[in-house]
Amino acid sequence: MDVERGILAGGGALHADCEAVLLEEGSNNDDIWGADWYPLTQQLGYEAMLNIRPRLGNRSMYLQNPLLRDKIERIVDDLLKGVVP
């Protein structure tokens, strides 16, 4: 998910697959964070290997910054909330 552009990529086997698509489409690497969307429960998970970014203050797979999590939640609400497969 590109938190600055307000877009996401989905369907990859790994978060890195979606990251690659976003980078190809012009996203800045520092703006891309990993999250999981569970459509049946309409909930988000904030763990991804690509979230390990000590340089940006995130030292674990879990996205620690509450402001970034809020931003991701707003983007998902706008794009996916209510969509059930």
Secondary structure as the mmCIF struct_conf table of DSSP 4:
data_model
#
loop_
_struct_conf.conf_type_id
_struct_conf.id
_struct_conf.beg_label_comp_id
_struct_conf.beg_label_asym_id
_struct_conf.beg_label_seq_id
_struct_conf.end_label_comp_id
_struct_conf.end_label_asym_id
_struct_conf.end_label_seq_id
STRN STRN1 ASP A 2 ASP A 2
TURN_TY1_P TURN_TY1_P1 VAL A 3 GLY A 6
STRN STRN2 ILE A 7 ILE A 7
BEND BEND1 ALA A 13 LEU A 14
HELX_RH_AL_P HELX_RH_AL_P1 HIS A 15 GLU A 24
TURN_TY1_P TURN_TY1_P2 GLU A 25 GLY A 26
HELX_RH_3T_P HELX_RH_3T_P1 ASN A 29 ASP A 31
STRN STRN3 ILE A 32 ILE A 32
STRN STRN4 ASP A 36 TYR A 38
TURN_TY1_P TURN_TY1_P3 PRO A 39 GLN A 42
STRN STRN5 GLN A 43 GLY A 45
STRN STRN6 GLU A 47 GLU A 47
HELX_RH_3T_P HELX_RH_3T_P2 MET A 49 ASN A 51
STRN STRN7 ARG A 53 ARG A 53
HELX_RH_3T_P HELX_RH_3T_P3 PRO A 54 LEU A 56
TURN_TY1_P TURN_TY1_P4 GLY A 57 GLY A 57
STRN STRN8 ASN A 58 ASN A 58
BEND BEND2 SER A 60 MET A 61
STRN STRN9 TYR A 62 TYR A 62
HELX_RH_AL_P HELX_RH_AL_P2 PRO A 66 LEU A 79
TURN_TY1_P TURN_TY1_P5 LEU A 80 GLY A 82
#
